[in-house]
Amino acid sequence: MLKQLTKAVIERALEAEMETHLGYKKHEAAGKGTGNSRNGKSQKTIQAECGAVELNVPRDRNAEFEPVVVRKGQTRLAGLDEKILALYARGMTTRDIQAQLMEMYGVEVSPTLISNVTDAVMDVVRQWQNRPLEAVYPIVYFDCLQVKVRDNGRVVNKAVYLALGVDMEGQKELLGIWLSAHEGAKFWLGLLTELNNRGLRDILIACSRGDRVAHKPDWTSIPGIAT
């Protein structure tokens, strides 16, 4: 799961970098006559905490494009796991995501590049967060992890909610990631209602830790979801 999220974010960031480098978006007429253009993609494998991630890196015809988030010759991405997860956790504002990207890129890049990458990443994150779900998942695992995050210069505890489904073919799918100040039944109710709004209608087995039952709503009370 983390490999897929890392690949999606990094590749979208690279596309935004290319757009900033060329000065126009893909397929735009403004690109004609600029003297440079896109020239396909090259494959590159980088090592992250989650393992090997295969990337498609865009190229330009003049070979002038110098990517920043994954530099030429770079083979490792250290410390990105938490940042990638944070990007996909609901509750983050544009400013929060921009701050995460600033940490990924460093302070040497221009504000325009950070703004362009933020807009691009926000787009792909929203698509993932709001994608339609299958109507039936035989098994869905629910859990809430307490993690330490940096917030306005302070390290605080946050609750990260996870819903991991097993589809009819036995494949695991992360249904969503949510971020909150603390765990509570009200937040779980909103989480399940959102899953229902995205198309989930039936869970045969809902799995959650027994020591957190007090924080969970009544599963059978969720409108539209039969458990």
C-alpha positions as CSV (number, residue, x, y, z in Angstrom):
1,M,0.0,0.0,0.0
2,L,2.7,2.5,1.0
3,K,4.6,1.7,-2.2
4,Q,1.6,2.6,-4.3
5,L,1.0,5.8,-2.4
6,T,4.7,6.8,-2.7
7,K,4.7,6.1,-6.4
8,A,1.6,8.1,-7.0
9,V,2.8,11.2,-5.1
10,I,6.4,11.2,-6.4
11,E,5.3,10.7,-10.1
12,R,2.7,13.4,-9.8
13,A,5.3,15.7,-8.2
14,L,7.7,15.0,-11.0
15,E,5.0,15.8,-13.6
16,A,4.4,19.2,-11.9
17,E,8.2,19.8,-11.9
18,M,8.3,19.2,-15.6
19,E,5.3,21.6,-16.2
20,T,7.2,24.3,-14.2
21,H,10.4,23.6,-16.1
22,L,8.7,23.8,-19.5
23,G,6.3,26.6,-18.6
24,Y,3.2,24.9,-19.9
25,K,1.0,22.0,-19.1
26,K,0.8,18.8,-21.1
27,H,-1.1,19.1,-24.5
28,E,-1.3,22.9,-24.1
29,A,-0.9,24.9,-27.4
30,A,1.4,27.3,-25.5
31,G,4.1,24.6,-25.7
32,K,4.5,25.0,-29.5
33,G,7.5,27.0,-30.5
34,T,9.1,27.0,-27.0
35,G,12.1,25.1,-28.3
36,N,11.7,22.3,-25.8
37,S,9.0,19.6,-25.1
38,R,8.3,16.4,-23.3
39,N,10.2,13.3,-24.6
40,G,8.5,10.3,-22.9
41,K,9.6,8.8,-19.6
42,S,12.4,6.7,-18.3
43,Q,12.1,4.1,-15.6
44,K,14.0,4.3,-12.3
45,T,14.0,2.2,-9.2
46,I,14.6,3.9,-5.8
47,Q,14.8,2.4,-2.3
48,A,12.5,3.6,0.4
49,E,11.6,2.4,3.9
50,C,8.7,0.5,2.3
51,G,11.0,-1.2,-0.2
52,A,11.9,-0.8,-3.9
53,V,9.6,1.7,-5.7
54,E,9.6,1.8,-9.6
55,L,9.1,5.3,-10.9
56,N,8.4,6.7,-14.4
57,V,10.5,9.9,-14.6
58,P,9.5,12.4,-17.4
59,R,12.2,13.6,-19.8
60,D,12.5,16.7,-22.1
61,R,13.9,16.7,-25.6
62,N,16.8,19.1,-24.7
63,A,17.8,16.9,-21.7
64,E,17.7,20.0,-19.5
65,F,15.2,18.8,-16.9
66,E,16.8,18.3,-13.5
67,P,14.2,16.8,-11.1
68,V,14.4,17.9,-7.5
69,V,12.3,15.5,-5.4
70,V,14.2,12.6,-6.9
71,R,17.5,13.9,-8.3
72,K,19.5,12.3,-11.1
73,G,21.7,9.5,-9.7
74,Q,19.7,9.4,-6.4
75,T,18.8,5.8,-5.5
76,R,17.3,6.2,-2.0
77,L,14.4,8.1,-0.5
78,A,14.9,8.3,3.2
79,G,12.2,9.5,5.7
80,L,9.3,9.8,3.2
81,D,7.0,7.1,4.6
82,E,5.4,9.3,7.3
83,K,5.2,12.3,4.9
84,I,3.4,10.2,2.2
85,L,0.9,8.8,4.7
86,A,0.3,12.3,6.1
87,L,-0.5,13.6,2.6
88,Y,-3.3,11.0,2.3
89,A,-4.7,11.5,5.8
90,R,-7.9,13.5,5.8
91,G,-8.1,16.7,7.8
92,M,-4.9,18.2,6.3
93,T,-5.3,21.7,4.8
94,T,-3.5,22.9,1.7
95,R,-1.0,24.7,4.0
96,D,-0.4,21.4,5.8
97,I,0.3,19.6,2.6
98,Q,2.5,22.4,1.4
99,A,4.5,22.2,4.6
100,Q,5.0,18.5,4.1
101,L,6.2,19.1,0.5
102,M,8.6,21.8,1.7
103,E,10.2,19.2,4.0
104,M,10.5,16.8,1.1
105,Y,12.0,19.4,-1.3
106,G,14.0,21.5,1.1
107,V,14.2,25.3,1.1
108,E,16.2,25.8,-2.1
109,V,13.3,25.5,-4.5
110,S,11.1,28.4,-5.7
111,P,7.7,29.1,-4.1
112,T,6.2,28.7,-7.6
113,L,7.4,25.1,-7.8
114,I,6.1,24.3,-4.4
115,S,2.7,25.8,-5.2
116,N,2.5,23.9,-8.5
117,V,3.5,20.6,-6.9
118,T,1.0,21.2,-4.0
119,D,-1.9,21.7,-6.5
120,A,-0.9,18.6,-8.5
121,V,-0.5,16.4,-5.4
122,M,-3.8,17.7,-3.9
123,D,-5.5,16.6,-7.1
124,V,-4.2,13.1,-7.0
125,V,-4.8,12.8,-3.2
126,R,-8.5,13.9,-3.6
127,Q,-9.0,11.4,-6.4
128,W,-7.7,8.6,-4.1
129,Q,-9.7,9.7,-1.1
130,N,-13.0,10.0,-3.0
131,R,-12.6,7.0,-5.3
132,P,-15.7,4.7,-5.5
133,L,-15.5,1.4,-3.4
134,E,-16.9,-2.0,-4.1
135,A,-20.4,-2.7,-2.8
136,V,-19.3,-5.7,-0.7
137,Y,-16.1,-6.4,1.2
138,P,-16.1,-9.8,3.0
139,I,-13.6,-8.5,5.6
140,V,-12.7,-5.0,6.7
141,Y,-10.1,-4.3,9.4
142,F,-10.5,-1.1,11.4
143,D,-7.7,0.3,13.6
144,C,-6.5,3.5,15.0
145,L,-2.8,4.2,15.5
146,Q,-1.4,6.8,17.9
147,V,1.5,8.6,16.2
148,K,3.7,11.6,17.0
149,V,3.6,14.3,14.4
150,R,5.1,17.8,14.2
151,D,2.4,20.5,14.4
152,N,3.3,24.2,14.3
153,G,6.7,23.4,15.6
154,R,5.5,21.1,18.4
155,V,5.5,17.3,18.6
156,V,2.0,16.1,19.5
157,N,0.1,12.9,19.5
158,K,-2.4,12.3,16.7
159,A,-4.9,9.5,15.9
160,V,-4.5,7.9,12.5
161,Y,-7.6,5.9,11.5
162,L,-7.2,3.0,9.0
163,A,-9.8,0.9,7.1
164,L,-8.3,-2.1,5.3
165,G,-10.6,-4.2,3.2
166,V,-10.4,-7.6,1.7
167,D,-12.3,-7.8,-1.6
168,M,-14.2,-10.7,-3.1
169,E,-11.0,-12.0,-4.8
170,G,-9.0,-12.0,-1.6
171,Q,-7.0,-8.9,-2.4
172,K,-6.3,-6.3,0.3
173,E,-7.2,-2.7,-0.4
174,L,-6.7,0.3,1.9
175,L,-10.1,2.0,1.8
176,G,-8.9,5.2,3.6
177,I,-6.7,7.0,6.0
178,W,-8.0,9.7,8.4
179,L,-6.3,12.0,10.8
180,S,-7.8,13.3,14.1
181,A,-6.7,14.8,17.4
182,H,-7.9,11.8,19.3
183,E,-9.9,8.6,18.9
184,G,-13.7,8.6,19.5
185,A,-16.9,6.9,18.5
186,K,-18.2,10.0,16.8
187,F,-15.2,10.1,14.4
188,W,-15.7,6.4,13.7
189,L,-19.3,7.0,12.8
190,G,-18.3,9.7,10.4
191,L,-15.7,7.4,8.9
192,L,-18.1,4.6,8.3
193,T,-20.8,7.0,6.9
194,E,-18.2,8.2,4.4
195,L,-17.4,4.6,3.3
196,N,-21.1,4.1,2.8
197,N,-21.4,7.3,0.7
198,R,-18.5,6.0,-1.5
199,G,-20.5,2.9,-2.4
200,L,-19.8,0.4,0.4
201,R,-23.0,-1.5,1.2
202,D,-22.1,-4.7,3.0
203,I,-19.3,-5.9,5.4
204,L,-19.5,-9.6,6.3
205,I,-16.9,-9.4,9.1
206,A,-15.7,-6.1,10.7
207,C,-12.5,-6.7,12.6
208,S,-11.2,-4.3,15.3
209,R,-9.2,-4.6,18.5
210,G,-11.1,-5.6,21.6
211,D,-9.5,-3.1,23.9
212,R,-10.9,-0.3,21.7
213,V,-14.5,-1.4,21.7
214,A,-15.5,1.6,23.8
215,H,-14.4,3.9,21.0
216,K,-16.4,2.1,18.3
217,P,-20.0,2.9,17.3
218,D,-22.6,0.2,16.9
219,W,-21.6,-1.2,13.5
220,T,-25.2,-2.3,12.7
221,S,-26.5,1.2,13.2
222,I,-24.7,2.6,10.2
223,P,-27.2,3.5,7.5
224,G,-26.8,1.5,4.3
225,I,-24.2,-0.9,5.7
226,A,-25.2,-4.4,6.8
227,T,-22.6,-6.0,9.1
